[in-house]
Amino acid sequence: MMDVFFDASPVSHSRLGLIVPKHGRTIVDRNRLRRRLREIGRRELLPRLRDRGHAVDVLLRVHRRAYGASFVELRQDIESTMEALWPERP
């Protein structure tokens, strides 16, 4: 549902950036998707990166099909991507 780009952060903490193209949707749909992604980043992604000792800038670029995804589906997609990139330490 989205492309994930990351790089070392020039600051001492992780940051999240979003690219949410219009894809022919209304501004209401676009803002709803952005709010959902920011909330997932605030509650899930950034705290986990901090707890694992990573200071990276993460950029999410969403695809057209993300507009039809539920909050749970978006969260699961981000979590699975995060686990693939930064596995849990034993």
PDB file of N, CA, C and O in Angstrom:
ATOM      1  N   MET A   1       0.786  -1.188   0.000  1.00  0.00           N
ATOM      2  CA  MET A   1       0.000   0.000   0.000  1.00  0.00           C
ATOM      3  C   MET A   1       0.838   1.267   0.000  1.00  0.00           C
ATOM      4  O   MET A   1       0.334   2.351  -0.291  1.00  0.00           O
ATOM      5  N   MET A   2       2.131   1.129   0.329  1.00  0.00           N
ATOM      6  CA  MET A   2       2.966   2.312   0.379  1.00  0.00           C
ATOM      7  C   MET A   2       4.432   1.937   0.169  1.00  0.00           C
ATOM      8  O   MET A   2       4.847   0.801   0.400  1.00  0.00           O
ATOM      9  N   ASP A   3       5.186   2.915  -0.271  1.00  0.00           N
ATOM     10  CA  ASP A   3       6.632   2.784  -0.378  1.00  0.00           C
ATOM     11  C   ASP A   3       7.228   3.392   0.884  1.00  0.00           C
ATOM     12  O   ASP A   3       6.729   4.390   1.404  1.00  0.00           O
ATOM     13  N   VAL A   4       8.303   2.776   1.370  1.00  0.00           N
ATOM     14  CA  VAL A   4       8.961   3.263   2.573  1.00  0.00           C
ATOM     15  C   VAL A   4      10.408   3.599   2.220  1.00  0.00           C
ATOM     16  O   VAL A   4      11.134   2.776   1.663  1.00  0.00           O
ATOM     17  N   PHE A   5      10.803   4.809   2.551  1.00  0.00           N
ATOM     18  CA  PHE A   5      12.178   5.255   2.366  1.00  0.00           C
ATOM     19  C   PHE A   5      12.708   5.658   3.739  1.00  0.00           C
ATOM     20  O   PHE A   5      11.964   6.180   4.569  1.00  0.00           O
ATOM     21  N   PHE A   6      13.969   5.420   3.969  1.00  0.00           N
ATOM     22  CA  PHE A   6      14.539   5.823   5.252  1.00  0.00           C
ATOM     23  C   PHE A   6      15.997   6.170   5.073  1.00  0.00           C
ATOM     24  O   PHE A   6      16.660   5.720   4.139  1.00  0.00           O
ATOM     25  N   ASP A   7      16.476   6.980   5.991  1.00  0.00           N
ATOM     26  CA  ASP A   7      17.866   7.416   5.996  1.00  0.00           C
ATOM     27  C   ASP A   7      18.207   7.810   7.436  1.00  0.00           C
ATOM     28  O   ASP A   7      17.318   8.075   8.245  1.00  0.00           O
ATOM     29  N   ALA A   8      19.482   7.843   7.736  1.00  0.00           N
ATOM     30  CA  ALA A   8      19.916   8.259   9.072  1.00  0.00           C
ATOM     31  C   ALA A   8      19.434   9.686   9.328  1.00  0.00           C
ATOM     32  O   ALA A   8      19.497  10.544   8.448  1.00  0.00           O
ATOM     33  N   SER A   9      18.965   9.917  10.519  1.00  0.00           N
ATOM     34  CA  SER A   9      18.442  11.234  10.876  1.00  0.00           C
ATOM     35  C   SER A   9      19.585  12.157  11.284  1.00  0.00           C
ATOM     36  O   SER A   9      20.475  11.745  12.029  1.00  0.00           O
ATOM     37  N   PRO A  10      19.574  13.398  10.808  1.00  0.00           N
ATOM     38  CA  PRO A  10      20.613  14.334  11.232  1.00  0.00           C
ATOM     39  C   PRO A  10      20.398  14.852  12.657  1.00  0.00           C
ATOM     40  O   PRO A  10      21.268  15.519  13.219  1.00  0.00           O
ATOM     41  N   VAL A  11      19.246  14.544  13.231  1.00  0.00           N
ATOM     42  CA  VAL A  11      18.964  14.917  14.612  1.00  0.00           C
ATOM     43  C   VAL A  11      18.994  13.653  15.463  1.00  0.00           C
ATOM     44  O   VAL A  11      19.151  12.555  14.930  1.00  0.00           O
ATOM     45  N   SER A  12      18.848  13.793  16.751  1.00  0.00           N
ATOM     46  CA  SER A  12      19.028  12.647  17.644  1.00  0.00           C
ATOM     47  C   SER A  12      17.788  11.777  17.811  1.00  0.00           C
ATOM     48  O   SER A  12      17.781  10.871  18.644  1.00  0.00           O
ATOM     49  N   HIS A  13      16.743  12.037  17.035  1.00  0.00           N
ATOM     50  CA  HIS A  13      15.520  11.244  17.148  1.00  0.00           C
ATOM     51  C   HIS A  13      14.957  10.945  15.757  1.00  0.00           C
ATOM     52  O   HIS A  13      15.343  11.578  14.775  1.00  0.00           O
ATOM     53  N   SER A  14      14.058   9.996  15.686  1.00  0.00           N
ATOM     54  CA  SER A  14      13.430   9.622  14.414  1.00  0.00           C
ATOM     55  C   SER A  14      12.341  10.614  14.052  1.00  0.00           C
ATOM     56  O   SER A  14      11.697  11.210  14.916  1.00  0.00           O
ATOM     57  N   ARG A  15      12.153  10.774  12.739  1.00  0.00           N
ATOM     58  CA  ARG A  15      11.104  11.659  12.246  1.00  0.00           C
ATOM     59  C   ARG A  15      10.323  10.928  11.154  1.00  0.00           C
ATOM     60  O   ARG A  15      10.834  10.004  10.522  1.00  0.00           O
ATOM     61  N   LEU A  16       9.090  11.352  10.946  1.00  0.00           N
ATOM     62  CA  LEU A  16       8.207  10.736   9.962  1.00  0.00           C
ATOM     63  C   LEU A  16       7.749  11.779   8.968  1.00  0.00           C
ATOM     64  O   LEU A  16       7.322  12.872   9.341  1.00  0.00           O
ATOM     65  N   GLY A  17       7.844  11.427   7.687  1.00  0.00           N
ATOM     66  CA  GLY A  17       7.334  12.280   6.621  1.00  0.00           C
ATOM     67  C   GLY A  17       6.323  11.501   5.797  1.00  0.00           C
ATOM     68  O   GLY A  17       6.435  10.282   5.660  1.00  0.00           O
ATOM     69  N   LEU A  18       5.336  12.201   5.248  1.00  0.00           N
ATOM     70  CA  LEU A  18       4.282  11.552   4.471  1.00  0.00           C
ATOM     71  C   LEU A  18       4.141  12.213   3.115  1.00  0.00           C
ATOM     72  O   LEU A  18       4.207  13.436   2.989  1.00  0.00           O
ATOM     73  N   ILE A  19       3.943  11.378   2.099  1.00  0.00           N
ATOM     74  CA  ILE A  19       3.577  11.847   0.770  1.00  0.00           C
ATOM     75  C   ILE A  19       2.260  11.164   0.449  1.00  0.00           C
ATOM     76  O   ILE A  19       2.206   9.946   0.279  1.00  0.00           O
ATOM     77  N   VAL A  20       1.201  11.956   0.368  1.00  0.00           N
ATOM     78  CA  VAL A  20      -0.134  11.420   0.101  1.00  0.00           C
ATOM     79  C   VAL A  20      -0.667  12.110  -1.153  1.00  0.00           C
ATOM     80  O   VAL A  20      -1.283  13.171  -1.056  1.00  0.00           O
ATOM     81  N   PRO A  21      -0.436  11.516  -2.337  1.00  0.00           N
ATOM     82  CA  PRO A  21      -0.945  12.122  -3.574  1.00  0.00           C
ATOM     83  C   PRO A  21      -2.471  12.110  -3.619  1.00  0.00           C
ATOM     84  O   PRO A  21      -3.118  11.315  -2.938  1.00  0.00           O
ATOM     85  N   LYS A  22      -3.025  12.990  -4.419  1.00  0.00           N
ATOM     86  CA  LYS A  22      -4.481  13.108  -4.515  1.00  0.00           C
ATOM     87  C   LYS A  22      -5.120  11.879  -5.142  1.00  0.00           C
ATOM     88  O   LYS A  22      -6.157  11.419  -4.666  1.00  0.00           O
ATOM     89  N   HIS A  23      -4.530  11.343  -6.188  1.00  0.00           N
ATOM     90  CA  HIS A  23      -5.075  10.173  -6.881  1.00  0.00           C
ATOM     91  C   HIS A  23      -6.552  10.338  -7.205  1.00  0.00           C
ATOM     92  O   HIS A  23      -7.308   9.367  -7.148  1.00  0.00           O
ATOM     93  N   GLY A  24      -6.976  11.553  -7.544  1.00  0.00           N
ATOM     94  CA  GLY A  24      -8.355  11.791  -7.918  1.00  0.00           C
ATOM     95  C   GLY A  24      -9.348  11.755  -6.773  1.00  0.00           C
ATOM     96  O   GLY A  24     -10.554  11.697  -7.015  1.00  0.00           O
ATOM     97  N   ARG A  25      -8.883  11.788  -5.544  1.00  0.00           N
ATOM     98  CA  ARG A  25      -9.754  11.750  -4.360  1.00  0.00           C
ATOM     99  C   ARG A  25     -10.032  13.165  -3.869  1.00  0.00           C
ATOM    100  O   ARG A  25      -9.376  14.123  -4.279  1.00  0.00           O
ATOM    101  N   THR A  26     -11.004  13.277  -2.994  1.00  0.00           N
ATOM    102  CA  THR A  26     -11.321  14.582  -2.420  1.00  0.00           C
ATOM    103  C   THR A  26     -10.311  14.931  -1.334  1.00  0.00           C
ATOM    104  O   THR A  26      -9.593  14.067  -0.830  1.00  0.00           O
ATOM    105  N   ILE A  27     -10.272  16.203  -0.988  1.00  0.00           N
ATOM    106  CA  ILE A  27      -9.362  16.639   0.057  1.00  0.00           C
ATOM    107  C   ILE A  27      -9.740  16.021   1.399  1.00  0.00           C
ATOM    108  O   ILE A  27      -8.874  15.801   2.245  1.00  0.00           O
ATOM    109  N   VAL A  28     -11.021  15.742   1.598  1.00  0.00           N
ATOM    110  CA  VAL A  28     -11.469  15.098   2.835  1.00  0.00           C
ATOM    111  C   VAL A  28     -10.865  13.699   2.945  1.00  0.00           C
ATOM    112  O   VAL A  28     -10.374  13.318   4.008  1.00  0.00           O
ATOM    113  N   ASP A  29     -10.899  12.931   1.852  1.00  0.00           N
ATOM    114  CA  ASP A  29     -10.303  11.587   1.853  1.00  0.00           C
ATOM    115  C   ASP A  29      -8.803  11.660   2.086  1.00  0.00           C
ATOM    116  O   ASP A  29      -8.242  10.865   2.840  1.00  0.00           O
ATOM    117  N   ARG A  30      -8.159  12.618   1.434  1.00  0.00           N
ATOM    118  CA  ARG A  30      -6.712  12.766   1.567  1.00  0.00           C
ATOM    119  C   ARG A  30      -6.325  13.125   2.997  1.00  0.00           C
ATOM    120  O   ARG A  30      -5.384  12.555   3.549  1.00  0.00           O
ATOM    121  N   ASN A  31      -7.039  14.059   3.592  1.00  0.00           N
ATOM    122  CA  ASN A  31      -6.726  14.456   4.967  1.00  0.00           C
ATOM    123  C   ASN A  31      -7.006  13.335   5.951  1.00  0.00           C
ATOM    124  O   ASN A  31      -6.261  13.168   6.917  1.00  0.00           O
ATOM    125  N   ARG A  32      -8.058  12.566   5.731  1.00  0.00           N
ATOM    126  CA  ARG A  32      -8.362  11.430   6.613  1.00  0.00           C
ATOM    127  C   ARG A  32      -7.210  10.422   6.577  1.00  0.00           C
ATOM    128  O   ARG A  32      -6.773   9.932   7.619  1.00  0.00           O
ATOM    129  N   LEU A  33      -6.726  10.121   5.379  1.00  0.00           N
ATOM    130  CA  LEU A  33      -5.609   9.180   5.243  1.00  0.00           C
ATOM    131  C   LEU A  33      -4.357   9.735   5.915  1.00  0.00           C
ATOM    132  O   LEU A  33      -3.650   9.000   6.604  1.00  0.00           O
ATOM    133  N   ARG A  34      -4.078  11.007   5.725  1.00  0.00           N
ATOM    134  CA  ARG A  34      -2.911  11.612   6.371  1.00  0.00           C
ATOM    135  C   ARG A  34      -3.018  11.571   7.887  1.00  0.00           C
ATOM    136  O   ARG A  34      -2.038  11.276   8.571  1.00  0.00           O
ATOM    137  N   ARG A  35      -4.200  11.862   8.419  1.00  0.00           N
ATOM    138  CA  ARG A  35      -4.390  11.818   9.871  1.00  0.00           C
ATOM    139  C   ARG A  35      -4.185  10.404  10.409  1.00  0.00           C
ATOM    140  O   ARG A  35      -3.572  10.219  11.460  1.00  0.00           O
ATOM    141  N   ARG A  36      -4.692   9.419   9.695  1.00  0.00           N
ATOM    142  CA  ARG A  36      -4.512   8.027  10.126  1.00  0.00           C
ATOM    143  C   ARG A  36      -3.042   7.646  10.134  1.00  0.00           C
ATOM    144  O   ARG A  36      -2.562   7.033  11.088  1.00  0.00           O
ATOM    145  N   LEU A  37      -2.328   8.005   9.081  1.00  0.00           N
ATOM    146  CA  LEU A  37      -0.905   7.658   9.006  1.00  0.00           C
ATOM    147  C   LEU A  37      -0.086   8.385  10.074  1.00  0.00           C
ATOM    148  O   LEU A  37       0.822   7.799  10.664  1.00  0.00           O
ATOM    149  N   ARG A  38      -0.401   9.649  10.322  1.00  0.00           N
ATOM    150  CA  ARG A  38       0.315  10.377  11.379  1.00  0.00           C
ATOM    151  C   ARG A  38       0.068   9.744  12.741  1.00  0.00           C
ATOM    152  O   ARG A  38       0.981   9.653  13.562  1.00  0.00           O
ATOM    153  N   GLU A  39      -1.156   9.311  12.981  1.00  0.00           N
ATOM    154  CA  GLU A  39      -1.483   8.689  14.267  1.00  0.00           C
ATOM    155  C   GLU A  39      -0.750   7.359  14.430  1.00  0.00           C
ATOM    156  O   GLU A  39      -0.238   7.064  15.510  1.00  0.00           O
ATOM    157  N   ILE A  40      -0.696   6.565  13.383  1.00  0.00           N
ATOM    158  CA  ILE A  40       0.051   5.299  13.438  1.00  0.00           C
ATOM    159  C   ILE A  40       1.523   5.580  13.679  1.00  0.00           C
ATOM    160  O   ILE A  40       2.166   4.886  14.466  1.00  0.00           O
ATOM    161  N   GLY A  41       2.059   6.581  13.014  1.00  0.00           N
ATOM    162  CA  GLY A  41       3.458   6.944  13.226  1.00  0.00           C
ATOM    163  C   GLY A  41       3.718   7.411  14.643  1.00  0.00           C
ATOM    164  O   GLY A  41       4.723   7.037  15.248  1.00  0.00           O
ATOM    165  N   ARG A  42       2.823   8.222  15.176  1.00  0.00           N
ATOM    166  CA  ARG A  42       2.983   8.765  16.527  1.00  0.00           C
ATOM    167  C   ARG A  42       2.859   7.696  17.596  1.00  0.00           C
ATOM    168  O   ARG A  42       3.613   7.702  18.569  1.00  0.00           O
ATOM    169  N   ARG A  43       1.909   6.770  17.426  1.00  0.00           N
ATOM    170  CA  ARG A  43       1.633   5.768  18.457  1.00  0.00           C
ATOM    171  C   ARG A  43       2.436   4.486  18.304  1.00  0.00           C
ATOM    172  O   ARG A  43       2.713   3.814  19.297  1.00  0.00           O
ATOM    173  N   GLU A  44       2.815   4.133  17.085  1.00  0.00           N
ATOM    174  CA  GLU A  44       3.444   2.830  16.841  1.00  0.00           C
ATOM    175  C   GLU A  44       4.891   2.958  16.338  1.00  0.00           C
ATOM    176  O   GLU A  44       5.826   2.473  16.975  1.00  0.00           O
ATOM    177  N   LEU A  45       5.051   3.603  15.211  1.00  0.00           N
ATOM    178  CA  LEU A  45       6.333   3.590  14.513  1.00  0.00           C
ATOM    179  C   LEU A  45       7.437   4.320  15.276  1.00  0.00           C
ATOM    180  O   LEU A  45       8.470   3.723  15.580  1.00  0.00           O
ATOM    181  N   LEU A  46       7.238   5.579  15.584  1.00  0.00           N
ATOM    182  CA  LEU A  46       8.299   6.369  16.224  1.00  0.00           C
ATOM    183  C   LEU A  46       8.672   5.851  17.615  1.00  0.00           C
ATOM    184  O   LEU A  46       9.861   5.803  17.929  1.00  0.00           O
ATOM    185  N   PRO A  47       7.706   5.459  18.468  1.00  0.00           N
ATOM    186  CA  PRO A  47       8.121   4.900  19.771  1.00  0.00           C
ATOM    187  C   PRO A  47       8.932   3.610  19.640  1.00  0.00           C
ATOM    188  O   PRO A  47       9.880   3.394  20.395  1.00  0.00           O
ATOM    189  N   ARG A  48       8.567   2.761  18.695  1.00  0.00           N
ATOM    190  CA  ARG A  48       9.332   1.514  18.524  1.00  0.00           C
ATOM    191  C   ARG A  48      10.737   1.791  18.025  1.00  0.00           C
ATOM    192  O   ARG A  48      11.692   1.157  18.476  1.00  0.00           O
ATOM    193  N   LEU A  49      10.875   2.719  17.112  1.00  0.00           N
ATOM    194  CA  LEU A  49      12.218   3.072  16.648  1.00  0.00           C
ATOM    195  C   LEU A  49      13.048   3.634  17.791  1.00  0.00           C
ATOM    196  O   LEU A  49      14.225   3.301  17.931  1.00  0.00           O
ATOM    197  N   ARG A  50      12.437   4.487  18.611  1.00  0.00           N
ATOM    198  CA  ARG A  50      13.140   5.061  19.765  1.00  0.00           C
ATOM    199  C   ARG A  50      13.559   3.966  20.747  1.00  0.00           C
ATOM    200  O   ARG A  50      14.689   3.965  21.236  1.00  0.00           O
ATOM    201  N   ASP A  51      12.644   3.032  21.034  1.00  0.00           N
ATOM    202  CA  ASP A  51      12.941   1.955  21.976  1.00  0.00           C
ATOM    203  C   ASP A  51      14.044   1.035  21.475  1.00  0.00           C
ATOM    204  O   ASP A  51      14.779   0.452  22.271  1.00  0.00           O
ATOM    205  N   ARG A  52      14.159   0.903  20.168  1.00  0.00           N
ATOM    206  CA  ARG A  52      15.200   0.038  19.587  1.00  0.00           C
ATOM    207  C   ARG A  52      16.500   0.786  19.342  1.00  0.00           C
ATOM    208  O   ARG A  52      17.471   0.193  18.872  1.00  0.00           O
ATOM    209  N   GLY A  53      16.534   2.047  19.644  1.00  0.00           N
ATOM    210  CA  GLY A  53      17.774   2.811  19.527  1.00  0.00           C
ATOM    211  C   GLY A  53      18.088   3.295  18.127  1.00  0.00           C
ATOM    212  O   GLY A  53      19.248   3.565  17.818  1.00  0.00           O
ATOM    213  N   HIS A  54      17.083   3.410  17.270  1.00  0.00           N
ATOM    214  CA  HIS A  54      17.295   3.886  15.904  1.00  0.00           C
ATOM    215  C   HIS A  54      16.905   5.356  15.801  1.00  0.00           C
ATOM    216  O   HIS A  54      15.859   5.770  16.302  1.00  0.00           O
ATOM    217  N   ALA A  55      17.751   6.130  15.153  1.00  0.00           N
ATOM    218  CA  ALA A  55      17.436   7.524  14.845  1.00  0.00           C
ATOM    219  C   ALA A  55      17.441   7.650  13.326  1.00  0.00           C
ATOM    220  O   ALA A  55      18.474   7.927  12.717  1.00  0.00           O
ATOM    221  N   VAL A  56      16.275   7.445  12.726  1.00  0.00           N
ATOM    222  CA  VAL A  56      16.154   7.482  11.274  1.00  0.00           C
ATOM    223  C   VAL A  56      14.992   8.384  10.868  1.00  0.00           C
ATOM    224  O   VAL A  56      14.034   8.575  11.617  1.00  0.00           O
ATOM    225  N   ASP A  57      15.107   8.926   9.670  1.00  0.00           N
ATOM    226  CA  ASP A  57      14.001   9.645   9.062  1.00  0.00           C
ATOM    227  C   ASP A  57      13.272   8.653   8.170  1.00  0.00           C
ATOM    228  O   ASP A  57      13.889   8.020   7.313  1.00  0.00           O
ATOM    229  N   VAL A  58      11.972   8.513   8.362  1.00  0.00           N
ATOM    230  CA  VAL A  58      11.157   7.574   7.597  1.00  0.00           C
ATOM    231  C   VAL A  58      10.189   8.380   6.741  1.00  0.00           C
ATOM    232  O   VAL A  58       9.509   9.280   7.234  1.00  0.00           O
ATOM    233  N   LEU A  59      10.135   8.052   5.464  1.00  0.00           N
ATOM    234  CA  LEU A  59       9.228   8.708   4.534  1.00  0.00           C
ATOM    235  C   LEU A  59       8.288   7.652   3.966  1.00  0.00           C
ATOM    236  O   LEU A  59       8.737   6.650   3.409  1.00  0.00           O
ATOM    237  N   LEU A  60       6.988   7.877   4.106  1.00  0.00           N
ATOM    238  CA  LEU A  60       5.976   6.972   3.567  1.00  0.00           C
ATOM    239  C   LEU A  60       5.302   7.645   2.388  1.00  0.00           C
ATOM    240  O   LEU A  60       4.766   8.746   2.510  1.00  0.00           O
ATOM    241  N   ARG A  61       5.333   6.973   1.240  1.00  0.00           N
ATOM    242  CA  ARG A  61       4.619   7.452   0.051  1.00  0.00           C
ATOM    243  C   ARG A  61       3.510   6.460  -0.243  1.00  0.00           C
ATOM    244  O   ARG A  61       3.784   5.308  -0.580  1.00  0.00           O
ATOM    245  N   VAL A  62       2.270   6.886  -0.121  1.00  0.00           N
ATOM    246  CA  VAL A  62       1.151   5.959  -0.240  1.00  0.00           C
ATOM    247  C   VAL A  62       0.742   5.762  -1.697  1.00  0.00           C
ATOM    248  O   VAL A  62       0.916   6.639  -2.543  1.00  0.00           O
ATOM    249  N   HIS A  63       0.199   4.589  -1.954  1.00  0.00           N
ATOM    250  CA  HIS A  63      -0.329   4.240  -3.268  1.00  0.00           C
ATOM    251  C   HIS A  63      -1.834   4.462  -3.279  1.00  0.00           C
ATOM    252  O   HIS A  63      -2.442   4.696  -2.235  1.00  0.00           O
ATOM    253  N   ARG A  64      -2.411   4.390  -4.426  1.00  0.00           N
ATOM    254  CA  ARG A  64      -3.844   4.618  -4.611  1.00  0.00           C
ATOM    255  C   ARG A  64      -4.695   3.698  -3.731  1.00  0.00           C
ATOM    256  O   ARG A  64      -5.699   4.143  -3.174  1.00  0.00           O
ATOM    257  N   ARG A  65      -4.318   2.440  -3.598  1.00  0.00           N
ATOM    258  CA  ARG A  65      -5.141   1.487  -2.846  1.00  0.00           C
ATOM    259  C   ARG A  65      -5.165   1.761  -1.339  1.00  0.00           C
ATOM    260  O   ARG A  65      -6.006   1.205  -0.632  1.00  0.00           O
ATOM    261  N   ALA A  66      -4.262   2.603  -0.837  1.00  0.00           N
ATOM    262  CA  ALA A  66      -4.263   2.939   0.591  1.00  0.00           C
ATOM    263  C   ALA A  66      -5.506   3.734   0.969  1.00  0.00           C
ATOM    264  O   ALA A  66      -5.918   3.717   2.128  1.00  0.00           O
ATOM    265  N   TYR A  67      -6.111   4.431   0.006  1.00  0.00           N
ATOM    266  CA  TYR A  67      -7.324   5.194   0.296  1.00  0.00           C
ATOM    267  C   TYR A  67      -8.466   4.287   0.728  1.00  0.00           C
ATOM    268  O   TYR A  67      -9.325   4.712   1.500  1.00  0.00           O
ATOM    269  N   GLY A  68      -8.497   3.049   0.249  1.00  0.00           N
ATOM    270  CA  GLY A  68      -9.567   2.129   0.608  1.00  0.00           C
ATOM    271  C   GLY A  68      -9.266   1.269   1.816  1.00  0.00           C
ATOM    272  O   GLY A  68     -10.109   0.471   2.226  1.00  0.00           O
ATOM    273  N   ALA A  69      -8.084   1.413   2.398  1.00  0.00           N
ATOM    274  CA  ALA A  69      -7.679   0.573   3.524  1.00  0.00           C
ATOM    275  C   ALA A  69      -8.228   1.119   4.836  1.00  0.00           C
ATOM    276  O   ALA A  69      -8.383   2.328   5.009  1.00  0.00           O
ATOM    277  N   SER A  70      -8.514   0.218   5.742  1.00  0.00           N
ATOM    278  CA  SER A  70      -8.961   0.622   7.080  1.00  0.00           C
ATOM    279  C   SER A  70      -7.743   1.012   7.918  1.00  0.00           C
ATOM    280  O   SER A  70      -6.599   0.790   7.522  1.00  0.00           O
ATOM    281  N   PHE A  71      -8.012   1.592   9.070  1.00  0.00           N
ATOM    282  CA  PHE A  71      -6.947   1.968   9.996  1.00  0.00           C
ATOM    283  C   PHE A  71      -6.118   0.745  10.381  1.00  0.00           C
ATOM    284  O   PHE A  71      -4.890   0.815  10.437  1.00  0.00           O
ATOM    285  N   VAL A  72      -6.789  -0.366  10.644  1.00  0.00           N
ATOM    286  CA  VAL A  72      -6.109  -1.599  11.051  1.00  0.00           C
ATOM    287  C   VAL A  72      -5.215  -2.114   9.925  1.00  0.00           C
ATOM    288  O   VAL A  72      -4.091  -2.548  10.178  1.00  0.00           O
ATOM    289  N   GLU A  73      -5.699  -2.070   8.696  1.00  0.00           N
ATOM    290  CA  GLU A  73      -4.896  -2.536   7.563  1.00  0.00           C
ATOM    291  C   GLU A  73      -3.668  -1.653   7.367  1.00  0.00           C
ATOM    292  O   GLU A  73      -2.578  -2.156   7.092  1.00  0.00           O
ATOM    293  N   LEU A  74      -3.837  -0.356   7.505  1.00  0.00           N
ATOM    294  CA  LEU A  74      -2.693   0.550   7.390  1.00  0.00           C
ATOM    295  C   LEU A  74      -1.660   0.264   8.478  1.00  0.00           C
ATOM    296  O   LEU A  74      -0.460   0.207   8.209  1.00  0.00           O
ATOM    297  N   ARG A  75      -2.141   0.086   9.708  1.00  0.00           N
ATOM    298  CA  ARG A  75      -1.231  -0.200  10.826  1.00  0.00           C
ATOM    299  C   ARG A  75      -0.477  -1.507  10.603  1.00  0.00           C
ATOM    300  O   ARG A  75       0.728  -1.573  10.841  1.00  0.00           O
ATOM    301  N   GLN A  76      -1.177  -2.550  10.147  1.00  0.00           N
ATOM    302  CA  GLN A  76      -0.536  -3.836   9.905  1.00  0.00           C
ATOM    303  C   GLN A  76       0.506  -3.728   8.798  1.00  0.00           C
ATOM    304  O   GLN A  76       1.572  -4.337   8.892  1.00  0.00           O
ATOM    305  N   ASP A  77       0.213  -2.965   7.757  1.00  0.00           N
ATOM    306  CA  ASP A  77       1.166  -2.791   6.667  1.00  0.00           C
ATOM    307  C   ASP A  77       2.429  -2.086   7.160  1.00  0.00           C
ATOM    308  O   ASP A  77       3.538  -2.488   6.810  1.00  0.00           O
ATOM    309  N   ILE A  78       2.269  -1.054   7.956  1.00  0.00           N
ATOM    310  CA  ILE A  78       3.425  -0.329   8.489  1.00  0.00           C
ATOM    311  C   ILE A  78       4.206  -1.200   9.463  1.00  0.00           C
ATOM    312  O   ILE A  78       5.437  -1.205   9.438  1.00  0.00           O
ATOM    313  N   GLU A  79       3.506  -1.933  10.317  1.00  0.00           N
ATOM    314  CA  GLU A  79       4.186  -2.797  11.283  1.00  0.00           C
ATOM    315  C   GLU A  79       4.971  -3.905  10.587  1.00  0.00           C
ATOM    316  O   GLU A  79       6.100  -4.195  10.984  1.00  0.00           O
ATOM    317  N   SER A  80       4.405  -4.525   9.565  1.00  0.00           N
ATOM    318  CA  SER A  80       5.122  -5.604   8.865  1.00  0.00           C
ATOM    319  C   SER A  80       6.350  -5.059   8.141  1.00  0.00           C
ATOM    320  O   SER A  80       7.391  -5.715   8.097  1.00  0.00           O
ATOM    321  N   THR A  81       6.230  -3.872   7.578  1.00  0.00           N
ATOM    322  CA  THR A  81       7.382  -3.247   6.919  1.00  0.00           C
ATOM    323  C   THR A  81       8.459  -2.912   7.935  1.00  0.00           C
ATOM    324  O   THR A  81       9.646  -3.125   7.690  1.00  0.00           O
ATOM    325  N   MET A  82       8.037  -2.384   9.078  1.00  0.00           N
ATOM    326  CA  MET A  82       8.999  -2.034  10.115  1.00  0.00           C
ATOM    327  C   MET A  82       9.731  -3.279  10.639  1.00  0.00           C
ATOM    328  O   MET A  82      10.942  -3.239  10.856  1.00  0.00           O
ATOM    329  N   GLU A  83       9.005  -4.371  10.840  1.00  0.00           N
ATOM    330  CA  GLU A  83       9.632  -5.608  11.315  1.00  0.00           C
ATOM    331  C   GLU A  83      10.624  -6.160  10.296  1.00  0.00           C
ATOM    332  O   GLU A  83      11.654  -6.723  10.667  1.00  0.00           O
ATOM    333  N   ALA A  84      10.311  -5.999   9.020  1.00  0.00           N
ATOM    334  CA  ALA A  84      11.237  -6.464   7.980  1.00  0.00           C
ATOM    335  C   ALA A  84      12.513  -5.626   7.947  1.00  0.00           C
ATOM    336  O   ALA A  84      13.604  -6.150   7.724  1.00  0.00           O
ATOM    337  N   LEU A  85      12.368  -4.330   8.169  1.00  0.00           N
ATOM    338  CA  LEU A  85      13.535  -3.438   8.119  1.00  0.00           C
ATOM    339  C   LEU A  85      14.344  -3.425   9.410  1.00  0.00           C
ATOM    340  O   LEU A  85      15.575  -3.423   9.385  1.00  0.00           O
ATOM    341  N   TRP A  86      13.636  -3.418  10.543  1.00  0.00           N
ATOM    342  CA  TRP A  86      14.293  -3.351  11.844  1.00  0.00           C
ATOM    343  C   TRP A  86      13.743  -4.457  12.738  1.00  0.00           C
ATOM    344  O   TRP A  86      12.850  -4.197  13.545  1.00  0.00           O
ATOM    345  N   PRO A  87      14.256  -5.699  12.615  1.00  0.00           N
ATOM    346  CA  PRO A  87      13.709  -6.789  13.425  1.00  0.00           C
ATOM    347  C   PRO A  87      13.926  -6.574  14.921  1.00  0.00           C
ATOM    348  O   PRO A  87      14.841  -5.876  15.359  1.00  0.00           O
ATOM    349  N   GLU A  88      13.048  -7.201  15.669  1.00  0.00           N
ATOM    350  CA  GLU A  88      13.103  -7.125  17.150  1.00  0.00           C
ATOM    351  C   GLU A  88      14.425  -7.724  17.622  1.00  0.00           C
ATOM    352  O   GLU A  88      14.854  -8.776  17.148  1.00  0.00           O
ATOM    353  N   ARG A  89      15.051  -7.040  18.551  1.00  0.00           N
ATOM    354  CA  ARG A  89      16.298  -7.564  19.134  1.00  0.00           C
ATOM    355  C   ARG A  89      15.963  -8.624  20.166  1.00  0.00           C
ATOM    356  O   ARG A  89      14.986  -8.483  20.900  1.00  0.00           O
ATOM    357  N   PRO A  90      16.772  -9.704  20.235  1.00  0.00           N
ATOM    358  CA  PRO A  90      16.492 -10.750  21.235  1.00  0.00           C
ATOM    359  C   PRO A  90      16.752 -10.291  22.652  1.00  0.00           C
ATOM    360  O   PRO A  90      16.562 -11.060  23.595  1.00  0.00           O
TER     361      PRO A  90
END
